[in-house]
Amino acid sequence: MTNFTSLTEVCNAVSAFIQRCTDDPHAAGFDELALGLFAFQFARNAPYANLCRAENLTPETVANWRDIPTVQTRAFKSLDLTVLPEADRETLFRSSGTTQADRSRHFHCAKTLAVYHTSLWPWFVGHLVDESANRLLFLFPDLDQAPESSLVHMMDTAAKRLAKRECCFAADGQWQIDSQVAVDFLHDCATQNEPVTILGTAFSFVHLLDHLNADAMDFQLPSSSAAMETGGYKGRSREMPKAELHRAITAKLGVPSSRIICEYGMCELSSQAYDGKLGQANAAPRLFRFPPWARARVVSPETLADVELGQSGLLQVVDLANAGSALSLQTEDLAKRHADGFELLGRAELAESRGCSLMNLSHD
Amino acid sequence: MTEQSLDYFLADKPGAELSRSLVADACQTLRRNRNEYLSTLGNEQIISKLTEVANLWSSPDYPLRQMALDADPEETGFPREVLAAGLDACFADWTQEKYFMLLSQEFGDPTRLQSFASQPNRSFSMVNGPQLIAHIAPGNLPVPVFQSIAFGLLLRSAQFVKCASGKSLLPRLFGHSLHFVEPGMAAALEIAEWDGGNEPPESALFAEADCVTVNGSDKTVESIRQRLPLAKRLACYGHRVSFGYVEKQANEVMGTQTVISHAADDIVAWNQHGCLSPHVIYVEQNGSLNPSRFADMLAEELEARNEAMPRGPISAKEAAAIATARRFYKIREANNAGAALWESKDSTDWTVVHEDEKQFQTSPLNRFIFVKPIEHIDEALHVLEPIRESVSTVGLAASEARMRDLALPLARWGVPRICPLGQMQRPPLAWRHDGRPPLGELIRWTDLETA
């Protein structure tokens, strides 16, 4: 096991591993790095260490990355799960939520943020960028307006790294899309025959599609256009089943279904999963895959042991790019395990008392 | 007898297309049958048939009961032991005496249902039930459906019971027992299932019915309210939550183990599904039983209960909600962040969370209970203010004298039902659901003013 003595060492090792995996997806070293990172976080992240000690799963007793204690993503709401001393917490990623107490907090410094960028980029490129030099329409606020959104950071990184392409951010700080700006941009793409990649949350797509419907408008964008859709609805728009949303994107925008990609990520993680690559995205079921430096497991909610192939359970992720926080997370998402990925099934919401729905006071 | 041999209600024929005209025809038949027979019966006749049905269901050998208990828990929602206990508790209460008590409670003079009866002001009045009631049945518990049907019969109403898809088995079995005991009464009852919002059968049903009762989520209630013509009577029972409250001297008066055992009764009954089951048990501080010790003992009791009456399997989604909540409290416990967790090993069978934070918390249910310390009743009512209008039942553990002291502020604050801890899921037959008269809500009075 690597014995890390500083955050710089950790971040360098993780970045180097990501680089190796980018060159060779089967690069060895995940297990060792995971255990080294665990030991480092155990030593520096006090709330996490307390959990590990309570479960008697510490660097002395854990020899397999699968045994590294998981942190429930919801715990990021009330505990400072970070190795960073207060003075070094330069950047804060927060999840969406209605009240401050209801939002997760994931702290970063320049070093861990650099790891975040190193992690997100190759997987983003691998799934959403191909030879056609698409323009980019972000149905997101820009970074100045939403500095605490990990997703906006990601979009900002993409825009900067694809700076030669024409970009447009078409939402405000409240994530309200400026339909006119979006429509003008799309109109320009269509008339200039410039393919465009539209990136947005599911609710932003619904807002855009509703706007197009209201104005009885649709676009036939160039055929190498694409769409990346992510996140849930969070009550910000009416909800549409995924297949229906994708059909509408094809119908109203002309984006072929094989070029609509879903992203799965969250502020508590530093890597993302995608459910397909451009041109190959219409297979059902839609299977998500994380990059090699983040491993997903589907565990039985009863026993927390891995489920068999084809079974469903809770999704856990061990993400080495979470260098400065906690690498092993238990999400609130239900997933089905497949040989080469996982299928998302929905949220593990509070049990609805069948036929008698209960209000939800302090859970998100 | 096999389930296949039961063929009487629409819901007995799986996959049958329920068109607008089919439902309308069914309603007209029900109404006719009701006019010809049910409406001519007296209270005694109806009540004696209801108690006969209850006696059958209380007998362990009764084939329809056995069929219910043998059914896939997926279909009934409950494992055998939990269902058996719930059915026993329900039907034990269906006695002649209690039915007549219900009628007296609602109408003063039970004969008012059959003819005019005098009133204290020397005029006369009688009550009439709706000719046809449509029940939109809850998907979680069977007992409210049985009761709705029984109450509809008492009011001589034809009834159309609409169940959620795949949730009609227990109402159907109950309906069949009524059919065997008294076919004439069952001829005024129909049971069908479809997914809520299915426009053709629902619009026909709403057009035909004189009165609609709805047990369901606020969303269901709202959607039906909007679609129902203004002239129709609507009785809706939307979402409610309940909690337990242990007074600080309760354990001295009742014995600690009794208090714990009563709390467990309420958590185990119907696996906490239903509006009357507790999410949280508040335990008064500064007594001889501290809240944390209470949680510890309750955990031990729930483990023992799980031996005698296993909770049974639940869906991955429900289990995931428990696993998520547990993991969240685990790290809080490890950090002394005001929470402690007790949990069953290698399963989600039961969970107790002791939490200093006093705010009401919705539980993921399926035997997951929060125990919270509280200073006194005034503090409880203060922290519970956000849910004031959504409370159904408060289960109290206290001496009789203290119970009355506590009941007054609870009632003034807005709680419709206060009962001893351990009885939360066993409301008496005549209980006033959400504080409203169970029969009075459905009927029409006719006053006869004499010169």
Interface residues (C-beta under 8 A of the other chain):
Chain A: P47 Y48 N50 L51 R53 A54 E55 T70 V71 Q72 R74 A75 S78 L79 S300 P301 E302 T303 L304 S312 G313 L314 Q330 E332 L334 G346 A348 E349 L350 A351 E352 S353 R354 G355 C356 S357 L358 M359 N360 L361 S362 H363
Chain B: G77 A137 P138 G139 N140 L141 A164 K167 N215 G216 S217 D218 K219 T220 H239 R240 V241 Q272 H273 G274 C275 H279 I314 A316 K317 E318 A319 A320 A321 I322 A323 T324 R327 F328 K330 I331 R332 E333 A334 N335 A337 D346 S347 T348 Q359 F360 Q361 T362 S363 P364 L365 N366 P386 I387 S390
